[in-house]
C-alpha cells in the first residue's frame, strides 16, 4: 500500500516549505499547516500547478492549546487519511532567560513540544490501526546539548529527540516509523524570528540551505532511519556532548551563544 498524503506543519517558509516541495515532487498529496494563510494559499496553488498533486491548507496558530485537535477534526471532516506526518513547526528565542518575555517562552514550548506531541498522538493512532505510516520530527543539533541564552529552545529540541526515539521503539512492528532529523544552523526565517541574526557564529559558518536539509530529511524518513544529522560539522557537534563533560560542553555553548555587549 502506497503512502499518499502528508501533513506538514510550519509549511509556509523555510524547511517546512521545502519539505512540502520535495514530497509533492514525489507525488504525495499535501495538507499544509501554518499561521500565514496567504503564504499557505500561494504554496498550495503552486504545488498543485507544478506537481499535479492535491494540496489543501489549514491556517492555525500552534500556540493555541486546541490547535492540534482542530487540525485533526478538520482533516477527519474531509476524510483525508494522513500517511505521513511532518512535525516541522518550531521557533526559539535568544537572550538571557530572565530578560525575555515569559509568554514567548511558553509559546515556544506550546509549538515545539505540546503541539508536536498532540499531533503525533492523534495521527499515530490512525496509522497504527492501518498498519502503515511515517512520522518525521524536526529536531536540531541543539537537541544534544544545553543552550545558555537559548535555554528553552534547546530543552524543547532535546524533548523532540528523546520523544522520537522512545516512540520509535514503541511502534516497532506496527508498520509505523519515526524519524528525527537534527539540522544545524540553516538559512531560513528561524534566525529572524529568534533574533539571532547578530549571533557572531552565524557570520563565521556557511549555513546549509533549507532545500538541502529538506531533501536529506525526506530521504531519511523514506529509509525509516532513526536519527539523521545533516552535514559533517553538525554530526561532530552532536557527538561531542557524548565524549566531553557536560559542564565543559555547556560552557562552550555559552560562549558561542552569548549575546554581544552593546
C-alpha positions in Angstrom: 0.0 0.0 0.0 1.4 3.4 -1.0 1.7 6.3 1.4 -0.2 9.1 -0.4 -1.0 12.1 1.8 1.4 14.1 4.0 0.7 16.7 6.6 3.4 19.3 7.1 3.4 21.9 9.9 5.3 25.1 9.5 4.9 24.8 5.8 4.7 28.5 4.9 8.5 29.0 4.9 12.0 27.5 5.5 12.5 23.8 5.9 8.8 23.1 6.1 8.2 24.8 2.7 11.0 22.9 1.1 9.8 19.6 2.6 6.4 20.2 1.1 8.0 20.7 -2.3 10.1 17.5 -2.0 7.0 15.5 -1.0 4.9 17.0 -3.8 7.6 16.2 -6.3 7.5 12.6 -5.2 3.7 12.6 -5.9 2.3 13.0 -2.4 -0.8 15.0 -1.8 -0.4 17.6 0.9 -2.1 19.1 3.9 -0.2 22.3 4.7 -0.4 23.9 8.2 1.0 27.2 9.3 -0.2 30.6 10.7 0.1 32.7 7.5 -2.9 31.9 5.3 -1.8 33.9 2.3 1.5 32.0 2.2 -0.2 28.7 2.5 -2.7 29.5 -0.3 0.1 30.5 -2.6 2.1 27.4 -1.8 -0.9 25.1 -2.3 -1.7 26.6 -5.7 2.0 26.3 -6.7 2.2 22.7 -5.7 -1.0 21.8 -7.5 0.1 23.6 -10.6 3.7 22.4 -10.6 3.4 18.8 -9.4 -0.2 17.9 -10.2 -1.0 16.9 -6.7 -3.8 17.9 -4.4 -2.8 20.4 -1.7 -5.2 21.7 1.0 -4.2 24.1 3.8 -5.2 24.9 7.3 -4.2 28.2 8.8 -3.8 27.8 12.5 -1.5 29.1 15.3 0.1 26.1 17.0 0.5 28.1 20.2 -3.3 27.6 20.6 -3.7 24.6 23.0 -6.7 23.5 20.9 -4.8 23.7 17.5 -3.9 20.1 17.2 -7.4 18.9 17.8 -8.8 21.5 15.4 -6.4 20.3 12.7 -7.3 16.6 13.3 -11.0 17.3 13.3 -10.8 19.4 10.0 -9.0 16.5 8.3 -11.4 14.0 9.6 -14.3 16.0 8.2 -12.7 16.0 4.8 -12.0 12.2 5.1 -8.3 12.6 4.4 -6.1 9.8 5.7 -2.7 11.1 6.8 0.0 8.6 5.9 3.0 10.9 6.6 3.2 13.4 9.5 5.9 16.0 9.4 6.2 17.9 12.7 8.4 20.8 11.4 6.9 23.9 13.1 9.1 25.4 15.8 10.9 28.5 16.9 13.3 29.8 19.5 14.3 32.9 21.4 17.8 34.3 22.0 18.9 36.1 25.1 19.1 35.8 28.9 16.2 33.8 30.2 15.4 36.3 33.0 15.3 39.1 30.5 12.9 37.6 27.9 9.1 37.7 27.9 7.6 34.7 29.7 4.8 34.4 27.1 7.2 34.0 24.3 9.0 31.1 26.1 5.6 29.4 26.8 4.6 29.8 23.2 7.8 28.1 22.1 7.1 25.2 24.4 3.5 25.0 23.1 4.7 24.9 19.5 7.9 22.9 19.8 6.7 20.3 22.3 3.0 20.3 23.1 1.6 20.7 19.5 4.1 18.2 18.2 3.1 15.7 20.9 -0.6 16.2 20.4 -0.5 15.9 16.6 1.7 12.8 16.9 -0.8 11.2 19.4 -3.8 11.9 17.2 -2.4 10.8 13.9 -0.1 7.9 15.0 -3.2 6.1 16.4 -4.8 6.1 13.0 -1.5 5.0 11.4 -1.2 2.1 13.7 -4.7 1.0 13.0 -3.9 1.0 9.3 -0.6 -0.7 9.9 1.3 1.9 7.8 2.7 5.4 8.3 5.8 7.6 8.7 6.4 10.3 11.2 9.2 12.9 10.6 10.0 15.2 13.5 12.4 18.1 13.0 14.8 18.4 16.0 18.0 20.3 16.0 21.7 19.8 16.7 20.7 21.7 19.8 18.9 18.6 20.9 22.2 17.2 22.1 23.3 19.9 24.5 22.1 22.6 26.9 22.0 26.0 25.4 22.6 29.0 27.6 20.9 32.1 26.2 18.6 29.7 24.2 17.7 27.5 27.2 14.1 26.9 26.3 14.7 26.2 22.6 17.5 23.6 23.3 15.4 22.0 26.0 12.4 21.7 23.7 14.5 20.1 21.0 16.0 17.7 23.5 12.4 16.6 24.1 11.8 16.1 20.4 14.9 13.8 20.1 14.1 11.8 23.2 10.4 11.5 22.4 11.0 10.5 18.9 13.4 7.7 19.8 11.2 6.4 22.5 8.1 6.4 20.3 10.0 4.7 17.5 10.8 1.8 19.9 7.2 1.6 21.0 5.9 1.4 17.4 8.4 -1.2 16.2 6.5 -3.9 14.3 3.4 -1.8 13.7 4.4 -0.6 10.2 4.8 3.0 11.5 8.2 4.5 11.7 9.5 7.6 13.5 12.5 9.6 12.2 14.0 12.6 13.9 16.2 15.0 11.8 18.5 17.3 13.7 19.9 20.1 11.4 22.4 22.7 12.5 22.1 26.4 11.7 20.1 26.7 8.5 19.4 29.5 6.1 15.7 30.2 6.9 13.4 32.6 8.8 14.3 30.9 12.1 17.1 33.3 12.9 15.0 36.4 12.1 12.2 35.1 14.4 14.6 34.1 17.1 16.5 37.4 16.9 19.8 35.6 16.3 20.8 37.5 13.1 23.6 39.2 15.1 25.0 36.0 16.5 28.7 36.0 15.6 28.7 32.3 14.9 26.3 32.7 12.0 28.7 35.1 10.3 31.5 32.6 10.5 29.9 29.4 9.1 28.3 28.6 5.8 24.6 27.9 6.6 23.1 24.9 5.0 20.1 25.8 2.7 16.6 24.8 3.7 16.2 22.9 0.4 19.2 20.7 1.1 18.0 20.0 4.7 14.6 19.1 3.3 16.0 16.6 0.8 18.1 14.9 3.5 15.2 14.8 5.9 12.7 13.3 3.5 15.3 10.7 2.3 16.0 9.7 5.9 12.2 9.4 6.5 11.7 7.2 3.5 14.6 5.0 4.6 12.9 4.8 8.0 16.1 5.9 9.8 16.0 6.7 13.5 18.2 9.8 13.5 19.7 12.0 10.7 22.1 14.8 11.3 22.7 16.8 8.1 26.3 17.8 7.5 29.7 16.6 8.8 30.2 19.5 11.1 26.8 19.1 12.7 27.5 15.3 13.2 30.7 16.2 15.0 28.9 18.8 17.1 26.3 16.3 18.1 28.9 13.7 19.0 31.0 16.0 21.3 28.5 16.0 24.2 28.8 12.3 24.4 32.6 12.4 24.7 33.1 15.5 26.8 31.9 16.6 30.3 28.5 18.3 30.3 29.9 21.2 32.2 32.6 21.9 29.6 30.1 21.5 26.7 27.7 23.9 28.4 30.5 26.4 28.9 31.5 26.3 25.3 27.9 26.6 24.1 27.5 29.6 26.4 30.5 31.3 24.7 29.1 30.6 21.3 25.6 31.9 22.1 26.5 34.8 24.4 24.8 38.0 23.0 27.4 40.7 22.1 27.8 43.5 24.6 26.2 46.7 23.4 
